[in-house]
Amino acid sequence: MNRTVVLAVAAAIAAPAFVAPQFAAAQSARNYGEGDICKAEQRRSANTGTAVGAVAGALFGSAVASHGRKTEGAVLGGAVGAVAGHEIGKRRVKCLKYPKRVAARADCHWVQEYYGGRNHDFEVCRGRDGVWRPSGRT
C-alpha cells in the first residue's frame, strides 16, 4: 500500500513536465538576449528533467528499498533519476534546419518539441524587443 502511494505521488509530480508544451508557452515572457533560443530551451528542459527525475527517483528508491535502507535507496534512486530525467528532458527540444517547404528567415529558428504524445514543429522569431516568440508558422 505504501509503495503504491509513493509511486502515485511520483507520477503526479513528473506528469506535468512531460505532457505540457514547454517551449511555446514560456517564450512570450522570456528574453534570452543574443543567445541561441533553441539551445537555451534545451538547457531549460534538461534542468527541469533533472529536478523531476531526482525527486521521482528518490521517492521510488525509498519505496523499493528494504527496511533500514530507505536513505540509501532514496540517494541512489535520486541520482539515477536525475541522470535519466536530464537525458529525457534534453531530448524533448530539438533544433532543426528549416524544412524545404519553408523559407528560412533572419532572427528565426525552426524547433521541434515533444508534448502531448507527438512531435510539434514550429518557428520562433526574435521580436524588435529581443523576446523570442512563436511566429505561427508550422
C-alpha positions as CSV (number, residue, x, y, z in Angstrom):
1,M,0.0,0.0,0.0
2,N,2.8,2.4,1.0
3,R,4.7,1.8,-2.3
4,T,1.5,2.4,-4.3
5,V,1.0,5.8,-2.7
6,V,4.7,6.8,-3.2
7,L,4.6,5.8,-6.9
8,A,1.3,7.7,-7.4
9,V,2.8,10.8,-5.9
10,A,5.9,10.5,-8.0
11,A,3.8,10.1,-11.2
12,A,1.7,13.1,-10.2
13,I,4.9,15.2,-9.8
14,A,6.5,14.1,-13.0
15,A,3.5,14.1,-15.3
16,P,3.2,17.8,-16.0
17,A,6.8,18.1,-17.1
18,F,6.3,15.5,-19.8
19,V,2.8,16.5,-21.0
20,A,2.6,20.3,-21.2
21,P,4.1,22.2,-24.1
22,Q,7.1,23.9,-22.6
23,F,8.7,25.9,-25.4
24,A,5.8,27.8,-26.9
25,A,4.1,28.6,-23.6
26,A,7.1,30.1,-22.0
27,Q,8.7,32.2,-24.7
28,S,6.5,35.2,-24.7
29,A,7.7,36.1,-21.2
30,R,11.4,35.3,-21.7
31,N,14.2,37.4,-23.2
32,Y,17.4,35.5,-24.0
33,G,19.2,38.4,-25.5
34,E,21.8,37.4,-28.1
35,G,22.0,33.7,-27.2
36,D,20.5,30.9,-29.3
37,I,17.0,30.4,-28.1
38,C,16.8,26.8,-29.1
39,K,20.0,25.8,-27.1
40,A,18.8,27.8,-24.1
41,E,15.4,26.0,-24.2
42,Q,17.2,22.6,-24.4
43,R,19.2,23.5,-21.3
44,R,16.0,24.6,-19.5
45,S,14.2,21.4,-20.5
46,A,17.2,19.3,-19.3
47,N,17.3,21.1,-16.0
48,T,13.6,20.6,-15.4
49,G,14.0,16.9,-16.3
50,T,16.9,16.6,-13.8
51,A,14.9,18.1,-11.0
52,V,11.8,16.0,-11.7
53,G,13.8,12.8,-12.2
54,A,15.7,13.3,-9.0
55,V,12.5,13.7,-6.9
56,A,10.8,10.8,-8.6
57,G,13.8,8.6,-8.4
58,A,14.3,9.4,-4.7
59,L,10.7,8.6,-3.9
60,F,10.8,5.4,-5.9
61,G,14.2,4.3,-4.5
62,S,13.0,4.9,-1.0
63,A,9.8,2.9,-1.6
64,V,11.5,-0.1,-3.0
65,A,14.5,-0.2,-0.6
66,S,14.5,-2.8,2.1
67,H,13.6,-1.9,5.7
68,G,16.5,0.1,7.3
69,R,18.0,1.1,3.9
70,K,15.5,3.8,2.9
71,T,18.0,6.6,2.9
72,E,20.5,4.7,0.7
73,G,17.6,3.8,-1.6
74,A,16.5,7.4,-1.8
75,V,20.0,8.6,-2.6
76,L,20.7,6.0,-5.2
77,G,17.2,6.4,-6.8
78,G,17.6,10.2,-6.8
79,A,21.0,10.0,-8.6
80,V,19.7,7.6,-11.2
81,G,16.5,9.6,-11.6
82,A,18.4,12.8,-12.1
83,V,20.6,11.4,-14.8
84,A,17.6,9.8,-16.6
85,G,15.5,12.9,-16.3
86,H,18.3,15.1,-17.6
87,E,18.6,12.9,-20.7
88,I,14.9,12.7,-21.3
89,G,14.4,16.5,-20.8
90,K,17.3,17.3,-23.1
91,R,15.9,15.3,-25.9
92,R,12.4,16.9,-25.7
93,V,13.6,20.0,-27.6
94,K,15.4,19.7,-31.0
95,C,17.0,22.4,-33.0
96,L,16.3,21.7,-36.7
97,K,17.1,23.0,-40.0
98,Y,14.3,24.6,-41.9
99,P,12.2,22.1,-43.9
100,K,12.5,22.5,-47.7
101,R,8.9,23.6,-47.9
102,V,9.5,26.6,-45.6
103,A,11.8,29.6,-46.4
104,A,14.3,30.5,-43.7
105,R,14.1,33.9,-42.1
106,A,16.7,36.0,-40.3
107,D,16.5,36.0,-36.5
108,C,14.3,32.9,-36.5
109,H,14.8,29.2,-35.7
110,W,12.9,26.1,-36.5
111,V,12.2,24.0,-33.4
112,Q,10.7,20.6,-32.7
113,E,9.3,19.8,-29.2
114,Y,7.7,16.6,-28.0
115,Y,4.5,17.0,-26.0
116,G,1.0,15.6,-26.0
117,G,2.3,12.3,-27.3
118,R,3.8,13.6,-30.5
119,N,6.3,16.0,-32.0
120,H,5.4,19.6,-32.9
121,D,7.5,21.6,-35.4
122,F,7.3,25.4,-35.4
123,E,9.2,28.5,-35.9
124,V,10.3,31.0,-33.2
125,C,11.5,34.5,-34.1
126,R,13.1,37.3,-32.1
127,G,11.0,40.4,-32.0
128,R,12.2,44.0,-32.0
129,D,12.1,44.0,-28.2
130,G,14.5,41.0,-28.2
131,V,11.9,38.5,-26.9
132,W,11.6,35.1,-28.7
133,R,8.0,34.2,-29.6
134,P,6.4,31.5,-31.8
135,S,5.8,33.0,-35.3
136,G,2.7,30.9,-36.1
137,R,4.4,29.1,-38.9
138,T,4.3,25.3,-38.6
